[in-house]
Every structure is written in C-alpha cells, then in structure tokens.
Amino acid sequence: MINFTQSCAFLRETLNIRVNAVLPGVVNTPIINKTGDGTRPAPWLVPPLETIVPLEPEEIAAVVLELARDESAAGETRVVPHRERAR
C-alpha cells in the first residue's frame, strides 16, 4: 500500500489527482465482533485486544481530514497506531 501510494504521487502534477493513504491500527468498529459470533471477537483476536486500546473512528477521520485539507500532500501515507494498554 505504501509503495503504491508513493508511486501515484506524480498524478498530482499531471492530472491534479492526489493519492494518499491512511493506515490505521485496530479501530473500534462493529467489524471486531463480526470476526467472531457477532457479539464478541473471535478467540484469536482476544489476546491482542487485551493488550491494546483500539482507535476510535473519529481518530481516523481526523487524519483523513488532515490529508484532504493539505493540498501539498500527494503520495503520502499516515500510519495511525493503536496505543498499548497500561499494565
């Protein structure tokens, strides 16, 4: 994804198209429970979820807006990592 996004940077100059990517960590959405039975995560996902704090959708939206507003951004990727839970 990163290399593809970077390879599209030239589109800004040639076609005025900006291609950027947002690469989030685990996001707190209904899909987490859909990995399991629909009410809770799949067993394989439980251990990682016990060690991280999933991102909220609003955190991802903020990064998307930042990229959309920055007209100089082209071919850029923004990694949005989750946070580790305090032990």
JOUR-V781586 format. One record per run of one state. SS is the DSSP state (2 for helix, 1 for strand, 0 for the rest). FROM is the first residue (numbers start at 1). LEN is the number of residues. Records with the same first field share a line. If there is no record, write none. Layout:
SS=FROM-LEN + FROM-LEN
//
This chain:
0=1-1 + 8-2 + 16-5 + 25-2 + 28-3 + 35-8 + 54-1 + 56-1 + 70-7 + 81-2 + 85-3
2=2-6 + 10-6 + 31-4 + 43-9 + 57-13
1=21-4 + 27-1 + 52-2 + 55-1 + 77-4 + 83-2
//
